[in-house]
Amino acid sequence: MKTLIRVTEIWVPNKARTHLEFFDGLYGELGDFKGASETMLFAYDEGLPGKAWAARRPVILPRFENSYFLRIDAAIKAGLTAAIALPIFAGDYLQAVIVFFIGDDAENVGGIEVWSNTPGESPEIGMDDGYYGTAETFEWTARHTRFRPGFGLPGTVWQSGMPVIMQDLLSSKRTLRRDSDVRIGISKGVGIPCSFDAARQTVVMTFLSALGTPIARRFEIWVPDDEGKALRFGAGDCDQQPHLAECHGDARIAPWEGALGEAWQKGVPAVRSNLLFEPGAAARAATAAGLGAMVVLPVIQDGRFRAAVAWYF
């Protein structure tokens, strides 16, 4: 089964903090696109990574043609047609920009959305932008839907200030988009609180997984334990192993242990293309379930690490 996201890249500031340079990525079989990317540098507000740096919030680029994207020919050759960039800030300090690329298959269905609320202007959170593949009806519904705190995936993330995995969206009465969810097969979602932008808006990014082209095969949220000395399992969903809480039990991830411990300590996203030799209970469980690669995204709010969101392929 193909996943909606085909390529993941991580860009970090260089030592002079004048440009973003390549840090790591997951490319699968698209080695030529990796070769076209890893020697590049992006200045502030240049290219997709630079635009996200300047905007201080997620940026969705639904198509590359006639845009500011700087690798159009290489992306088209690789079959990539859209991308989403998410900047990771610790206060005003840019940690990294992570970029997700989506392919051009006609059956692509799923969603990646950016929602925001400006204090004092509205009691609801509304959608700023989104990518939905071929799900045009769902896109229209999403752009005309707003959520109060605690309702739907965006509202739940907004209220809690924490990442949220929402299962069984097809049967949930709290999504407010149930009919559209059913029509395109949206089955689960992951919501992530993003760093505040310059206007102090609340910004939430949501990843919606469809049955045919899921975002990933497994999602997990790991949070600091009560002593702050290790990460413990918080929540998860897996189409290969439904009882993740039982699977992880009392498992702990130590500082710097594997991709999760690394992302926790550095505040920078991490990827792994091969989990066979990856340390940590999370990687061992994923390998046992037949999963071979992972992405870890640190969630930082008000300059403090709050959680790590991991997904596996």
N, C-alpha and C positions, 0 to 999 in steps of 0.2 A: 504494500500500500504506500502510495506517495504521500508525503506531508506537504502542507501548504508552503512552508518556508523551505527554500532550497539551499540558500547560502546564508551564513552568519559571519559578520566581520566585527572586529573590535579595533577601534582607533583611540590612541592616547596622545596627550600633549607631549611634544618633544621637550628636551631639557630647557630650552629657552622659552617654552610656552608660546611660540609664535605660530606653530603649525601642529596639525594632527598627523601622526605617523602610524603605520601599520603595526599592530601588536599581535594579533592572532586571528584565526578564522576557521570555520568549517565549510569546506567546499565540495565534499563528496567527490564525484568524478570530474568536476569542473576545474581541472588544474590550470587550464589556459587563463581562465578568468582570475584565478589566484595570482598567476604570474603578471597579469596586467594591473593588479591592485597593490601588491606588497611593496612596490618601490615608490608609490605615490605619496605626496604630502598635500594636505589641505589647509589653507589659511583660514582664518576667521571669516565666516560667511561665504566660504568657497566650496562648491560641490555640495553633495548631500550631507556628509559629516560636518562640514563647516557651517552649513545652514542650521543644523540642529544645535551646534555650539552657540551660535549667535542668538537663536530663538529661545534657548533655555527650556525647550519643551519638545515633545516628539514631533517629527515632521514626516508626513506621508507624501510620497511621490508616486502617483498612480500610473504614470507613463514616463518614459525617458525622452522620447522624441521632442525636439524643440524645447528642451528644458535646460536647467543649469547643471544637469548631471554630466560628469566629465569622462565617463567610460562607456558611452553609448554603444559604440561598435562592438566592444568586447562583451558587453551585457547581452546585446541582441544575438551575437554569435553563440553565447552560452544558453540562450533560451530564457533569459530573465527579462521581465517587463515592468516590474514595479518594485519599490523598496520603501522601507520605513526606518528612520533613524531615531534613536532614543538616547539623549544625553544623560549622563549620570553625574550629578553635582553633589558635593559635600559642602553645604553652604554656598558660597560664591566660587568655590574651587572646582573646576571641571576635572572629574576623574577619568572619564572615557566617554566615547560615543559608540554604541552598538548598533549595527545596521543589519536589517533582515531583508533578504531578497526573495521575491516570489516569481515562479515560473509562468509560462504562457499557455498551459494546458487549457483546453476549452472546458474541461470539467471542473476547473478550479472553483471551489465553493468554500466559504469561510469568511471570517471578518477580523480585521485589526482596526480598532477605533481609538480616537482621542476625544475625551470628554473634559469639560471645564465648567467651573462656577466662579463667578466674581462676587466676593462678599459685598452685600449691600445692594446688589443689582437684581438678584433672583434667589428664591428659596430652592431652586432646582438646579440640577446639573444637565447640561445639554451637549450634544455632539458637535465638535469642531470639524472633524474630518474623519474619513474612514476608507478602507479598502475592502471590497466584498467579492472580488472575482466576477463570476457570472450571475451573482444573486442580486439582480437589479431591483426586484420588488422589495426585498429585505432592506436594501440600501435606502430606498425611499421611506420605508417605515422607520428605520433607525434615525434618519435625519429629521423626522417629525415627532420624535419621542423624547420626553424629558423625565428625569427621575428625581424624586425626593430622597433625602438621606434614608438609607436602609432598604430601598427598593431597587430591584434589578441589580445586576452586577456592578454597574458604575456607582449607584447609590450606596451599595453595601461597602464598597471600597472607600468611598468618600466618608461615610460615617465612621468606619473603623480606623482609617488611616493606615491600614495594613493590606498586604496582598491577600486575595481571596480566590479560592477555586470553587466554582459553582457547578455542581453536577446536576444531571437530569433537567436541563433547561426545557426539554420538551414537555415535561409535566409540571413545571413550577408555575404557580399562579403569581409569583412575585416578579416575573421578568417583564410583564406588560407588553411583551412582543411575541407571545406564545404562538399565535397563528402563523406568523412569518417564520418563526423558528422551526415549526413543524414542516412547513412547505419545503424548506431547503435543507432540513436535516441537521440544524445546529443542535448539538447534544450537550456541550459543556463549554465552560469559559474560564479564563484566568484574568483577573483584574489586578493591576499594579498601580499604586500611587506614585506619581512622578514628582520630581523636585518642583518647587514653586517657580514660576517665571517672574519676570521683573514686576508684573502687575499684582503679584501676590495672589494669583488665582490658584484654586485647587485644580490640579490636572490629574486625570486618571486615564490609563491606557488599558484597553481590554483586547484579549485575544479570544476569538470565538472559533471553536473546533467543530467542523462538520463531520458527518459519518464517513464520507468518501475521501476527503482530504483533510485530515486532522492537522492541527498545529504541530503536535508531537504525540508520541505514544504513551508518555507518562509525564505527569506534572507533580512536583513536590514543593512544599514550603518548609524551610528549616528556620528556626528562630533561636535566639540565645536562651540558654537555660536560666534558672533563677539566680545562679551565681555569676552568670556571664562568662563562664569559663569554657563552655562548649556549646555546640548547636544541637538542638533536639528536633525531632520530627514534629511538625505542626499540623500539616494537612497534605492530602495528595489524592491523585486519581490515576489509575492505570488500566488500560484495556487488556493487559496481559495478566495482571495480578490485582484483583479487586480489593483485597483487604490489606492495604499498605500499612495502616496503623499497627496491625498485628505483626506484619512482616518486620517492621523496624523496631517495634517494642521499645526498649530502653536504650536504643542505639544513640551514640553521641559522636559528633564530629569535632575533633580537636582543632585548635588554631593551626592554620597552614596545612591541614590534612586534606589532600586532594583538592579538586576544583572548588568544592564548597568552602573548605577552610581557607583557601587562598582568596576567594572572592570576599569572604568575611573580613579578613585582615587587611587586604589592599583596597577594598572598596571599588574594585575594578571587575567587570565581567570576566568569566573564564569559560573556555571551551575545551572539550576533549574529543578527539576523533576515534580513540580506541580505549575502551574501559577495562580491557583485560588486565592491565598492570596498574590501574588506578587505585590508590589506597582509599580506605574508608568504607563504612557499612553501606552507604547509599550506592556507591559504585558496584560493590559486590552483589547487592540485591538486584540491581538493574542488569548486570551481566547474567545472573542466574535466570532472569526473565527473558533473555535473548535480545537485550538492548545493547547497542554498541557505542553510542556517542551521546554527549550531553552538552547543554548550555547552562551556565549559572549566571543569574542576574542579581546583584546586590540591591537591596531597597534601602535607601538612605533618606531620612527625613530630618530636617532641622540639624543637619550635620552629624546625625547619629545613625549607625547601622541598626536597622529594625528587623530585617529578614533576608533570606536568600531564596530566590525562586529558581528551581531547576526544572528543566524539561529534557526528555530523553528521546532518542530516535533508534 
